[in-house]
Amino acid sequence: MLYSFFLTSHSVLRYVLLILLILTLIKSFRGWQKHLPFDAITDRLSFFTTVTAHLQLLIGLILYWISPILNYGRSHAAGWMADHFLRYWMMEHLVGMLLAIALITVGRILMKKANNDMQKHKRIFIYFAIGLLITLLMIPWPFREIIGRSWL
């Protein structure tokens, strides 16, 4: 039951994160291209996006330790790299998402250190866009063979 709760939370929160990433990207790209001031809305949006990414990471790490799939993989440590399904869940998903969240976090930190509003918009856009791209690639979408999961 605990596993189901965390898995559902992780699945639902992915959509919240994707929406926040897209909204932040639109706002920062518009600000960057139109030379708009970096306002409080953009700052809060990037903050909530980063917090949501970190919450998603926390839930994902909990799942990493309680997942029956990963427990099976850890108990069969000798062969999981040769198994596409186990390799994805044991390593690829974790490393890809860690990289995406690290990029989002670095983008937020660098935004704070920027000297002007255009740099702030540009840094948020570039780092969050790469983070979004990696996230989209690493989500186990239902249409992905072998590793695909349901929409929720």
Protein Blocks (a to p, Z undefined) as FASTA:
>chain_A
ZZmmmmmmmmmmmmmmmmmmmmmmmmmmmmmmnopacdfklmmmmmmmmmmmmmmmmmmm
mmmmmpmklmmmmmmmmlmmmpmklmmmmmmmmmmmmmmmmmmmmmmmmmmmpmbfklmm
mmmmmmmmmmmmmmmmmpccfklghjaccfZZ
